[in-house]
Amino acid sequence: MSGKEIVLSGGNALAHASHDVAEYVTTIVDGQLFGIPVLQVQDVLGPQRVTRIPLAPKEVAGALNLRGRIVTAIDVRTRLGLVKRQGDHRAMSIVVEHGGELYSLIVDEVGEVLSLPADRLEANPPTLDSGWRSVSLGIHRLEGRLLVVVDVARLLDFTRAEAA
């Protein structure tokens, strides 16, 4: 890690030297910054060719081949009930493992890895969009933004959401 500091709301600068630090790979979907715990991330991919899977749930964009392994591609926008990507925007993917399977989470942009104090994770505010709230572990308040921390298990639990 670099010696870069993260400035939290309230103007407190915290160095990376803190003992209880949570690290997140940051991404953006529909303008919202969210983070996936770095230990759950297997890979970050540029735009990929995705093969459609007939009769798959709407959240499943298809499948892709990652070094000989078939990976299920999940469109995070669709999963959260957001509008589809416009034009020929080249989406990025974050590969995570869940239940012994690999999933590619298709997002608008991938940012950097942020190291934040674990004890600064807050409960979801009541004003957070219900789609985000349903998949969030909580939020970190950054300078001028909220970082929604995603619970990968809840994000990938779309089959239960469809049955409800």
N, CA, C and O atoms as a DFTB+ gen file, in Angstrom:
656 C
 N C O
     1  1       0.830      -1.187       0.000
     2  2       0.000       0.000       0.000
     3  2       0.868       1.241       0.000
     4  3       1.992       1.236       0.501
     5  1       0.341       2.275      -0.555
     6  2       1.057       3.543      -0.534
     7  2       0.847       4.197       0.824
     8  3       0.056       3.711       1.632
     9  1       1.536       5.272       1.074
    10  2       1.382       5.997       2.326
    11  2       0.229       6.976       2.264
    12  3       0.137       7.874       3.100
    13  1      -0.654       6.819       1.285
    14  2      -1.770       7.721       1.080
    15  2      -2.720       7.689       2.277
    16  3      -2.906       6.644       2.901
    17  1      -3.317       8.831       2.591
    18  2      -4.269       8.903       3.679
    19  2      -5.669       8.998       3.107
    20  3      -5.870       9.519       2.010
    21  1      -6.630       8.495       3.855
    22  2      -8.032       8.598       3.501
    23  2      -8.648       9.629       4.436
    24  3      -8.466       9.550       5.651
    25  1      -9.370      10.586       3.886
    26  2      -9.994      11.612       4.706
    27  2     -11.461      11.262       4.867
    28  3     -12.204      11.189       3.888
    29  1     -11.871      11.048       6.100
    30  2     -13.254      10.733       6.409
    31  2     -14.004      12.018       6.689
    32  3     -13.397      13.064       6.919
    33  1     -15.361      11.937       6.669
    34  2     -16.124      13.132       6.983
    35  2     -15.770      13.577       8.393
    36  3     -15.498      12.745       9.258
    37  1     -15.772      14.833       8.619
    38  2     -15.316      15.380       9.884
    39  2     -13.868      15.824       9.798
    40  3     -13.347      16.429      10.734
    41  1     -13.205      15.524       8.668
    42  2     -11.860      16.003       8.445
    43  2     -10.767      15.206       9.124
    44  3      -9.615      15.638       9.109
    45  1     -11.073      14.062       9.719
    46  2     -10.039      13.256      10.370
    47  2      -9.254      12.479       9.328
    48  3      -9.835      11.749       8.526
    49  1      -7.945      12.632       9.336
    50  2      -7.093      11.870       8.420
    51  2      -6.521      10.690       9.187
    52  3      -5.963      10.844      10.273
    53  1      -6.669       9.515       8.603
    54  2      -6.185       8.306       9.263
    55  2      -5.151       7.648       8.384
    56  3      -5.405       7.394       7.206
    57  1      -4.007       7.372       8.929
    58  2      -2.941       6.715       8.171
    59  2      -3.239       5.230       8.068
    60  3      -4.025       4.689       8.846
    61  1      -2.607       4.573       7.105
    62  2      -2.792       3.146       6.900
    63  2      -2.224       2.311       8.038
    64  3      -2.409       1.094       8.043
    65  1      -1.552       2.910       8.987
    66  2      -0.893       2.162      10.049
    67  2      -1.873       1.616      11.087
    68  3      -1.460       0.869      11.974
    69  1      -3.152       1.965      11.004
    70  2      -4.141       1.491      11.960
    71  2      -4.200      -0.033      11.966
    72  3      -4.035      -0.675      10.928
    73  1      -4.441      -0.610      13.158
    74  2      -4.453      -2.067      13.284
    75  2      -5.743      -2.679      12.754
    76  3      -5.684      -3.689      12.052
    77  1      -6.901      -2.113      13.059
    78  2      -8.182      -2.661      12.629
    79  2      -8.661      -1.933      11.388
    80  3      -9.500      -1.034      11.448
    81  1      -8.106      -2.345      10.271
    82  2      -8.406      -1.705       8.995
    83  2      -9.189      -2.672       8.122
    84  3      -8.873      -3.860       8.054
    85  1     -10.203      -2.160       7.464
    86  2     -10.953      -2.937       6.483
    87  2     -10.582      -2.399       5.107
    88  3     -10.567      -1.186       4.893
    89  1     -10.284      -3.296       4.179
    90  2      -9.913      -2.880       2.828
    91  2     -11.016      -3.275       1.853
    92  3     -11.574      -4.370       1.922
    93  1     -11.311      -2.349       0.945
    94  2     -12.384      -2.549      -0.023
    95  2     -11.903      -2.214      -1.425
    96  3     -11.186      -1.235      -1.631
    97  1     -12.307      -3.039      -2.391
    98  2     -12.152      -2.683      -3.798
    99  2     -13.361      -1.821      -4.110
   100  3     -14.498      -2.263      -3.947
   101  1     -13.126      -0.593      -4.560
   102  2     -14.238       0.316      -4.814
   103  2     -14.705       0.199      -6.258
   104  3     -13.913      -0.010      -7.177
   105  1     -16.002       0.340      -6.426
   106  2     -16.614       0.308      -7.747
   107  2     -17.736       1.333      -7.772
   108  3     -18.171       1.835      -6.736
   109  1     -18.186       1.627      -8.971
   110  2     -19.307       2.552      -9.134
   111  2     -20.360       1.880     -10.001
   112  3     -20.059       1.304     -11.047
   113  1     -21.607       1.969      -9.535
   114  2     -22.754       1.509     -10.305
   115  2     -23.798       2.612     -10.228
   116  3     -24.227       2.993      -9.139
   117  1     -24.205       3.120     -11.375
   118  2     -25.218       4.171     -11.463
   119  2     -24.864       5.369     -10.576
   120  3     -25.738       5.967      -9.948
   121  1     -23.581       5.709     -10.534
   122  2     -23.129       6.867      -9.777
   123  2     -22.893       6.618      -8.298
   124  3     -22.362       7.490      -7.610
   125  1     -23.276       5.442      -7.784
   126  2     -23.091       5.130      -6.363
   127  2     -21.769       4.401      -6.149
   128  3     -21.480       3.407      -6.815
   129  1     -20.973       4.906      -5.216
   130  2     -19.713       4.270      -4.844
   131  2     -20.015       3.116      -3.900
   132  3     -20.707       3.291      -2.897
   133  1     -19.497       1.943      -4.220
   134  2     -19.626       0.846      -3.274
   135  2     -18.341       0.067      -3.195
   136  3     -17.499       0.123      -4.091
   137  1     -18.203      -0.668      -2.093
   138  2     -16.977      -1.410      -1.850
   139  2     -17.250      -2.869      -1.581
   140  3     -18.233      -3.231      -0.934
   141  1     -16.360      -3.701      -2.090
   142  2     -16.408      -5.137      -1.841
   143  2     -15.178      -5.463      -1.004
   144  3     -14.066      -5.078      -1.366
   145  1     -15.363      -6.172       0.117
   146  2     -14.193      -6.527       0.924
   147  2     -13.120      -7.193       0.062
   148  3     -13.394      -8.151      -0.660
   149  1     -11.903      -6.674       0.147
   150  2     -10.821      -7.090      -0.745
   151  2     -10.530      -8.590      -0.648
   152  3     -10.107      -9.197      -1.631
   153  1     -10.748      -9.189       0.511
   154  2     -10.482     -10.618       0.659
   155  2     -11.464     -11.489      -0.117
   156  3     -11.210     -12.676      -0.321
   157  1     -12.587     -10.910      -0.552
   158  2     -13.556     -11.667      -1.338
   159  2     -13.309     -11.539      -2.840
   160  3     -13.915     -12.264      -3.630
   161  1     -12.434     -10.634      -3.235
   162  2     -12.194     -10.383      -4.657
   163  2     -11.109     -11.322      -5.172
   164  3     -10.010     -11.385      -4.622
   165  1     -11.439     -12.050      -6.236
   166  2     -10.494     -12.969      -6.867
   167  2      -9.735     -12.303      -8.010
   168  3      -8.556     -12.582      -8.230
   169  1     -10.429     -11.411      -8.741
   170  2      -9.842     -10.816      -9.937
   171  2     -10.638      -9.584     -10.335
   172  3     -11.797      -9.438      -9.947
   173  1     -10.026      -8.705     -11.100
   174  2     -10.694      -7.551     -11.703
   175  2     -10.468      -7.667     -13.197
   176  3      -9.334      -7.826     -13.650
   177  1     -11.558      -7.587     -13.972
   178  2     -11.484      -7.793     -15.414
   179  2     -11.970      -6.575     -16.177
   180  3     -12.876      -5.868     -15.737
   181  1     -11.358      -6.343     -17.318
   182  2     -11.859      -5.347     -18.249
   183  2     -13.082      -5.915     -18.953
   184  3     -13.577      -6.978     -18.576
   185  1     -13.571      -5.221     -19.963
   186  2     -14.732      -5.717     -20.701
   187  2     -14.487      -7.138     -21.222
   188  3     -13.421      -7.446     -21.753
   189  1     -15.490      -7.983     -21.057
   190  2     -15.389      -9.386     -21.443
   191  2     -16.522      -9.771     -22.381
   192  3     -17.597      -9.172     -22.368
   193  1     -16.257     -10.778     -23.187
   194  2     -17.320     -11.350     -24.017
   195  2     -18.127     -12.294     -23.135
   196  3     -17.588     -13.238     -22.559
   197  1     -19.417     -12.028     -23.038
   198  2     -20.307     -12.818     -22.194
   199  2     -21.276     -13.577     -23.089
   200  3     -21.905     -12.994     -23.972
   201  1     -21.392     -14.885     -22.856
   202  2     -22.309     -15.735     -23.616
   203  2     -23.617     -15.852     -22.844
   204  3     -23.625     -16.230     -21.673
   205  1     -24.733     -15.522     -23.516
   206  2     -26.054     -15.599     -22.877
   207  2     -26.359     -17.030     -22.465
   208  3     -25.930     -17.981     -23.119
   209  1     -27.099     -17.173     -21.384
   210  2     -27.546     -18.476     -20.899
   211  2     -29.068     -18.508     -21.015
   212  3     -29.754     -17.749     -20.329
   213  1     -29.606     -19.381     -21.877
   214  2     -31.066     -19.444     -22.043
   215  2     -31.775     -19.776     -20.723
   216  3     -31.298     -20.598     -19.941
   217  1     -32.903     -19.132     -20.492
   218  2     -33.770     -19.354     -19.339
   219  2     -33.134     -18.999     -17.989
   220  3     -33.647     -19.390     -16.941
   221  1     -32.039     -18.273     -18.013
   222  2     -31.392     -17.843     -16.764
   223  2     -32.195     -16.694     -16.153
   224  3     -32.897     -15.985     -16.873
   225  1     -32.100     -16.501     -14.837
   226  2     -32.752     -15.341     -14.215
   227  2     -32.254     -14.046     -14.858
   228  3     -31.144     -13.996     -15.386
   229  1     -33.078     -13.007     -14.809
   230  2     -32.742     -11.749     -15.487
   231  2     -31.432     -11.135     -15.003
   232  3     -30.777     -10.421     -15.762
   233  1     -31.033     -11.396     -13.754
   234  2     -29.789     -10.849     -13.212
   235  2     -28.548     -11.471     -13.837
   236  3     -27.471     -10.875     -13.821
   237  1     -28.701     -12.660     -14.382
   238  2     -27.573     -13.374     -14.985
   239  2     -27.377     -12.857     -16.405
   240  3     -28.199     -13.104     -17.287
   241  1     -26.287     -12.142     -16.613
   242  2     -25.977     -11.594     -17.939
   243  2     -25.485     -12.695     -18.871
   244  3     -25.584     -12.573     -20.092
   245  1     -24.954     -13.772     -18.290
   246  2     -24.433     -14.878     -19.084
   247  2     -23.268     -15.537     -18.379
   248  3     -23.159     -15.509     -17.153
   249  1     -22.397     -16.133     -19.183
   250  2     -21.217     -16.816     -18.643
   251  2     -19.998     -16.369     -19.425
   252  3     -20.096     -15.981     -20.589
   253  1     -18.848     -16.429     -18.769
   254  2     -17.600     -16.118     -19.449
   255  2     -16.552     -17.140     -19.031
   256  3     -16.690     -17.826     -18.018
   257  1     -15.509     -17.221     -19.837
   258  2     -14.428     -18.161     -19.585
   259  2     -13.266     -17.394     -18.970
   260  3     -12.730     -16.467     -19.577
   261  1     -12.886     -17.787     -17.768
   262  2     -11.766     -17.156     -17.077
   263  2     -10.698     -18.217     -16.843
   264  3     -10.796     -19.029     -15.923
   265  1      -9.689     -18.192     -17.685
   266  2      -8.588     -19.157     -17.589
   267  2      -9.084     -20.597     -17.488
   268  3      -8.618     -21.374     -16.655
   269  1     -10.036     -20.933     -18.351
   270  2     -10.547     -22.296     -18.416
   271  2     -11.673     -22.610     -17.452
   272  3     -12.194     -23.726     -17.458
   273  1     -12.056     -21.660     -16.632
   274  2     -13.160     -21.861     -15.692
   275  2     -14.370     -21.065     -16.137
   276  3     -14.243     -19.906     -16.533
   277  1     -15.544     -21.680     -16.077
   278  2     -16.774     -20.987     -16.436
   279  2     -17.217     -20.140     -15.247
   280  3     -17.324     -20.626     -14.121
   281  1     -17.471     -18.865     -15.523
   282  2     -17.839     -17.900     -14.486
   283  2     -19.206     -17.316     -14.839
   284  3     -19.421     -16.874     -15.968
   285  1     -20.123     -17.316     -13.883
   286  2     -21.442     -16.724     -14.086
   287  2     -21.329     -15.209     -13.942
   288  3     -20.838     -14.707     -12.931
   289  1     -21.789     -14.488     -14.963
   290  2     -21.730     -13.024     -14.963
   291  2     -23.061     -12.458     -14.464
   292  3     -24.122     -12.760     -15.011
   293  1     -22.987     -11.638     -13.425
   294  2     -24.166     -11.021     -12.822
   295  2     -24.140      -9.526     -13.113
   296  3     -23.155      -8.849     -12.818
   297  1     -25.225      -9.010     -13.694
   298  2     -25.331      -7.574     -13.952
   299  2     -25.835      -6.908     -12.674
   300  3     -26.999      -7.068     -12.306
   301  1     -24.974      -6.172     -12.008
   302  2     -25.327      -5.556     -10.728
   303  2     -26.450      -4.539     -10.908
   304  3     -27.306      -4.407     -10.033
   305  1     -26.461      -3.826     -12.019
   306  2     -27.548      -2.868     -12.271
   307  2     -28.901      -3.580     -12.281
   308  3     -29.846      -3.136     -11.630
   309  1     -28.987      -4.674     -13.015
   310  2     -30.240      -5.424     -13.091
   311  2     -30.597      -5.992     -11.726
   312  3     -31.759      -5.954     -11.323
   313  1     -29.620      -6.512     -11.019
   314  2     -29.852      -7.101      -9.694
   315  2     -30.461      -6.088      -8.740
   316  3     -31.292      -6.444      -7.904
   317  1     -30.057      -4.829      -8.856
   318  2     -30.547      -3.787      -7.956
   319  2     -31.769      -3.050      -8.499
   320  3     -32.254      -2.106      -7.874
   321  1     -32.267      -3.476      -9.655
   322  2     -33.447      -2.838     -10.230
   323  2     -33.172      -1.469     -10.822
   324  3     -34.076      -0.637     -10.905
   325  1     -31.935      -1.223     -11.236
   326  2     -31.552       0.065     -11.825
   327  2     -31.728       0.027     -13.337
   328  3     -31.898      -1.042     -13.924
   329  1     -31.686       1.200     -13.962
   330  2     -31.820       1.270     -15.414
   331  2     -30.606       0.635     -16.084
   332  3     -29.498       0.650     -15.547
   333  1     -30.840       0.080     -17.260
   334  2     -29.748      -0.562     -18.003
   335  2     -28.704       0.460     -18.417
   336  3     -28.995       1.648     -18.559
   337  1     -27.487      -0.023     -18.607
   338  2     -26.377       0.785     -19.095
   339  2     -26.746       1.351     -20.467
   340  3     -27.319       0.647     -21.299
   341  1     -26.424       2.590     -20.694
   342  2     -26.743       3.238     -21.969
   343  2     -25.593       3.128     -22.954
   344  3     -24.426       3.157     -22.565
   345  1     -25.929       3.000     -24.233
   346  2     -24.922       3.013     -25.295
   347  2     -23.990       1.823     -25.239
   348  3     -24.371       0.738     -24.800
   349  1     -22.770       2.035     -25.685
   350  2     -21.790       0.950     -25.752
   351  2     -20.785       1.038     -24.602
   352  3     -19.608       0.712     -24.760
   353  1     -21.271       1.484     -23.450
   354  2     -20.397       1.600     -22.270
   355  2     -19.718       0.261     -22.006
   356  3     -20.380      -0.774     -21.927
   357  1     -18.417       0.287     -21.871
   358  2     -17.623      -0.928     -21.651
   359  2     -17.513      -1.206     -20.156
   360  3     -16.661      -0.642     -19.470
   361  1     -18.367      -2.062     -19.671
   362  2     -18.419      -2.365     -18.244
   363  2     -17.211      -3.178     -17.792
   364  3     -16.590      -3.897     -18.574
   365  1     -16.904      -3.042     -16.525
   366  2     -15.822      -3.794     -15.888
   367  2     -16.445      -4.905     -15.043
   368  3     -17.654      -4.916     -14.812
   369  1     -15.618      -5.829     -14.591
   370  2     -16.108      -6.928     -13.756
   371  2     -15.191      -7.158     -12.567
   372  3     -13.970      -7.020     -12.652
   373  1     -15.821      -7.512     -11.462
   374  2     -15.096      -7.934     -10.261
   375  2     -15.455      -9.404     -10.061
   376  3     -16.633      -9.744      -9.947
   377  1     -14.459     -10.268     -10.020
   378  2     -14.709     -11.695      -9.837
   379  2     -14.622     -12.017      -8.350
   380  3     -13.634     -11.712      -7.682
   381  1     -15.696     -12.647      -7.850
   382  2     -15.756     -13.057      -6.450
   383  2     -16.089     -14.540      -6.391
   384  3     -16.644     -15.108      -7.332
   385  1     -15.739     -15.154      -5.269
   386  2     -16.097     -16.555      -5.060
   387  2     -17.180     -16.612      -4.005
   388  3     -17.095     -15.952      -2.969
   389  1     -18.205     -17.413      -4.279
   390  2     -19.300     -17.580      -3.321
   391  2     -19.823     -19.004      -3.444
   392  3     -20.191     -19.442      -4.535
   393  1     -19.857     -19.713      -2.353
   394  2     -20.361     -21.082      -2.362
   395  2     -19.571     -22.012      -3.266
   396  3     -20.129     -22.948      -3.838
   397  1     -18.278     -21.759      -3.397
   398  2     -17.433     -22.608      -4.230
   399  2     -17.496     -22.301      -5.716
   400  3     -16.824     -22.958      -6.511
   401  1     -18.289     -21.316      -6.101
   402  2     -18.422     -20.923      -7.507
   403  2     -17.858     -19.521      -7.710
   404  3     -17.841     -18.708      -6.786
   405  1     -17.397     -19.248      -8.929
   406  2     -16.934     -17.904      -9.275
   407  2     -18.060     -17.130      -9.942
   408  3     -18.806     -17.671     -10.758
   409  1     -18.170     -15.861      -9.587
   410  2     -19.147     -14.952     -10.177
   411  2     -18.427     -13.690     -10.611
   412  3     -17.537     -13.196      -9.920
   413  1     -18.824     -13.177     -11.762
   414  2     -18.307     -11.917     -12.266
   415  2     -19.390     -10.865     -12.048
   416  3     -20.468     -10.948     -12.637
   417  1     -19.109      -9.886     -11.212
   418  2     -20.063      -8.811     -10.939
   419  2     -19.803      -7.686     -11.925
   420  3     -18.770      -7.019     -11.855
   421  1     -20.734      -7.474     -12.839
   422  2     -20.566      -6.451     -13.873
   423  2     -20.956      -5.096     -13.290
   424  3     -22.086      -4.895     -12.847
   425  1     -19.993      -4.170     -13.301
   426  2     -20.172      -2.837     -12.728
   427  2     -19.797      -1.787     -13.773
   428  3     -19.213      -2.118     -14.805
   429  1     -20.131      -0.528     -13.507
   430  2     -19.819       0.548     -14.449
   431  2     -18.330       0.881     -14.458
   432  3     -17.728       1.037     -15.521
   433  1     -17.742       0.987     -13.270
   434  2     -16.328       1.351     -13.144
   435  2     -15.721       0.644     -11.944
   436  3     -16.418       0.325     -10.981
   437  1     -14.427       0.405     -12.009
   438  2     -13.681      -0.113     -10.861
   439  2     -12.714       0.979     -10.438
   440  3     -12.011       1.559     -11.266
   441  1     -12.686       1.252      -9.149
   442  2     -11.816       2.302      -8.620
   443  2     -10.555       1.732      -8.017
   444  3      -9.879       0.893      -8.614
   445  1     -10.252       2.202      -6.825
   446  2      -9.024       1.804      -6.140
   447  2      -9.361       0.975      -4.909
   448  3     -10.531       0.771      -4.584
   449  1      -8.333       0.506      -4.238
   450  2      -8.511      -0.180      -2.962
   451  2      -8.404       0.872      -1.864
   452  3      -7.418       1.604      -1.782
   453  1      -9.433       0.937      -1.025
   454  2      -9.427       1.868       0.105
   455  2      -9.228       1.096       1.395
   456  3      -9.837       0.045       1.596
   457  1      -8.389       1.607       2.258
   458  2      -8.197       1.067       3.604
   459  2      -8.878       2.029       4.565
   460  3      -8.510       3.200       4.652
   461  1      -9.872       1.524       5.283
   462  2     -10.659       2.364       6.182
   463  2     -10.709       1.730       7.565
   464  3     -10.644       0.507       7.684
   465  1     -10.825       2.544       8.612
   466  2     -10.911       1.987       9.961
   467  2     -12.187       1.152      10.109
   468  3     -13.289       1.634       9.849
   469  1     -12.022      -0.096      10.525
   470  2     -13.154      -1.015      10.637
   471  2     -14.215      -0.501      11.607
   472  3     -15.406      -0.739      11.407
   473  1     -13.791       0.197      12.651
   474  2     -14.755       0.673      13.646
   475  2     -15.564       1.883      13.170
   476  3     -16.441       2.355      13.893
   477  1     -15.285       2.387      11.978
   478  2     -16.047       3.521      11.429
   479  2     -17.180       3.070      10.506
   480  3     -17.878       3.903       9.928
   481  1     -17.365       1.750      10.363
   482  2     -18.486       1.233       9.574
   483  2     -19.777       1.552      10.322
   484  3     -19.922       1.215      11.497
   485  1     -20.713       2.204       9.634
   486  2     -21.976       2.613      10.247
   487  2     -23.122       1.802       9.673
   488  3     -23.007       1.206       8.602
   489  1     -24.232       1.788      10.402
   490  2     -25.456       1.151       9.909
   491  2     -25.952       1.923       8.688
   492  3     -25.621       3.094       8.502
   493  1     -26.742       1.259       7.870
   494  2     -27.303       1.914       6.688
   495  2     -28.235       3.046       7.106
   496  3     -29.082       2.857       7.979
   497  1     -28.090       4.214       6.497
   498  2     -29.019       5.302       6.811
   499  2     -30.393       4.997       6.214
   500  3     -30.476       4.313       5.194
   501  1     -31.464       5.486       6.822
   502  2     -32.808       5.217       6.305
   503  2     -33.029       5.792       4.905
   504  3     -33.924       5.345       4.187
   505  1     -32.227       6.771       4.515
   506  2     -32.390       7.389       3.199
   507  2     -31.702       6.611       2.079
   508  3     -31.853       6.956       0.907
   509  1     -30.948       5.564       2.426
   510  2     -30.268       4.766       1.405
   511  2     -31.309       4.031       0.574
   512  3     -32.250       3.456       1.119
   513  1     -31.143       4.050      -0.738
   514  2     -32.042       3.363      -1.660
   515  2     -32.283       1.925      -1.194
   516  3     -31.353       1.247      -0.758
   517  1     -33.530       1.466      -1.289
   518  2     -33.881       0.133      -0.780
   519  2     -33.116      -0.983      -1.484
   520  3     -32.803      -1.998      -0.861
   521  1     -32.811      -0.816      -2.768
   522  2     -32.023      -1.824      -3.480
   523  2     -30.637      -1.964      -2.890
   524  3     -30.163      -3.080      -2.675
   525  1     -29.981      -0.844      -2.625
   526  2     -28.655      -0.869      -2.011
   527  2     -28.738      -1.387      -0.582
   528  3     -27.892      -2.170      -0.150
   529  1     -29.754      -0.949       0.149
   530  2     -29.902      -1.361       1.544
   531  2     -30.042      -2.881       1.659
   532  3     -29.547      -3.481       2.612
   533  1     -30.715      -3.499       0.690
   534  2     -30.940      -4.948       0.742
   535  2     -29.660      -5.762       0.593
   536  3     -29.637      -6.935       0.966
   537  1     -28.593      -5.168       0.056
   538  2     -27.335      -5.906      -0.159
   539  2     -26.164      -5.297       0.605
   540  3     -25.012      -5.662       0.369
   541  1     -26.450      -4.376       1.516
   542  2     -25.386      -3.632       2.193
   543  2     -25.127      -4.126       3.613
   544  3     -26.049      -4.457       4.357
   545  1     -23.838      -4.166       3.965
   546  2     -23.417      -4.456       5.341
   547  2     -23.381      -3.185       6.180
   548  3     -23.367      -3.251       7.409
   549  1     -23.365      -2.033       5.524
   550  2     -23.267      -0.743       6.191
   551  2     -22.564       0.242       5.279
   552  3     -22.319      -0.042       4.106
   553  1     -22.241       1.405       5.830
   554  2     -21.619       2.458       5.025
   555  2     -20.421       3.062       5.748
   556  3     -20.318       3.026       6.974
   557  1     -19.532       3.610       4.952
   558  2     -18.441       4.447       5.463
   559  2     -18.686       5.838       4.897
   560  3     -18.974       5.986       3.709
   561  1     -18.574       6.850       5.736
   562  2     -18.707       8.235       5.279
   563  2     -17.330       8.728       4.867
   564  3     -16.422       8.842       5.690
   565  1     -17.191       9.017       3.587
   566  2     -15.956       9.581       3.055
   567  2     -16.186      11.068       2.847
   568  3     -17.306      11.553       3.008
   569  1     -15.153      11.781       2.497
   570  2     -15.269      13.213       2.236
   571  2     -16.200      13.433       1.043
   572  3     -15.804      13.215      -0.102
   573  1     -17.430      13.863       1.306
   574  2     -18.368      14.193       0.247
   575  2     -19.107      13.016      -0.373
   576  3     -19.878      13.219      -1.311
   577  1     -18.904      11.789       0.111
   578  2     -19.557      10.606      -0.474
   579  2     -19.825       9.552       0.583
   580  3     -19.253       9.565       1.672
   581  1     -20.713       8.641       0.224
   582  2     -20.928       7.440       1.027
   583  2     -20.346       6.256       0.277
   584  3     -20.514       6.138      -0.937
   585  1     -19.670       5.390       0.992
   586  2     -19.208       4.125       0.434
   587  2     -20.120       3.053       1.008
   588  3     -20.096       2.784       2.209
   589  1     -20.926       2.441       0.146
   590  2     -21.808       1.355       0.560
   591  2     -20.989       0.069       0.528
   592  3     -20.428      -0.287      -0.508
   593  1     -20.921      -0.629       1.666
   594  2     -20.171      -1.884       1.742
   595  2     -21.122      -3.022       1.390
   596  3     -22.126      -3.238       2.068
   597  1     -20.796      -3.746       0.322
   598  2     -21.681      -4.779      -0.208
   599  2     -21.441      -6.121       0.477
   600  3     -20.302      -6.545       0.669
   601  1     -22.540      -6.775       0.838
   602  2     -22.515      -8.152       1.323
   603  2     -22.676      -9.033       0.085
   604  3     -23.773      -9.142      -0.463
   605  1     -21.597      -9.654      -0.350
   606  2     -21.600     -10.438      -1.588
   607  2     -22.637     -11.556      -1.523
   608  3     -23.308     -11.826      -2.519
   609  1     -22.782     -12.207      -0.375
   610  2     -23.761     -13.292      -0.244
   611  2     -25.173     -12.779      -0.520
   612  3     -25.939     -13.438      -1.223
   613  1     -25.524     -11.624       0.018
   614  2     -26.857     -11.051      -0.232
   615  2     -27.008     -10.608      -1.680
   616  3     -28.073     -10.774      -2.274
   617  1     -25.957     -10.049      -2.243
   618  2     -26.017      -9.615      -3.640
   619  2     -26.281     -10.796      -4.564
   620  3     -27.013     -10.670      -5.546
   621  1     -25.689     -11.934      -4.253
   622  2     -25.845     -13.117      -5.102
   623  2     -27.051     -13.968      -4.731
   624  3     -27.279     -15.008      -5.349
   625  1     -27.814     -13.558      -3.757
   626  2     -28.996     -14.305      -3.335
   627  2     -30.233     -13.863      -4.118
   628  3     -31.308     -13.698      -3.542
   629  1     -30.081     -13.673      -5.425
   630  2     -31.191     -13.176      -6.237
   631  2     -32.249     -14.235      -6.485
   632  3     -33.392     -13.877      -6.772
   633  1     -31.934     -15.514      -6.390
   634  2     -32.945     -16.546      -6.620
   635  2     -33.992     -16.510      -5.518
   636  3     -35.176     -16.715      -5.785
   637  1     -33.574     -16.251      -4.282
   638  2     -34.532     -16.125      -3.193
   639  2     -35.378     -14.869      -3.382
   640  3     -36.578     -14.884      -3.107
   641  1     -34.763     -13.782      -3.849
   642  2     -35.488     -12.525      -4.068
   643  2     -36.558     -12.704      -5.141
   644  3     -37.639     -12.125      -5.030
   645  1     -36.275     -13.500      -6.185
   646  2     -37.258     -13.723      -7.245
   647  2     -38.424     -14.553      -6.753
   648  3     -39.556     -14.337      -7.184
   649  1     -38.173     -15.509      -5.851
   650  2     -39.223     -16.380      -5.355
   651  2     -40.188     -15.634      -4.437
   652  3     -41.335     -16.051      -4.277
   653  1     -39.735     -14.540      -3.835
   654  2     -40.571     -13.787      -2.891
   655  2     -41.640     -12.991      -3.583
   656  3     -42.423     -12.305      -2.926
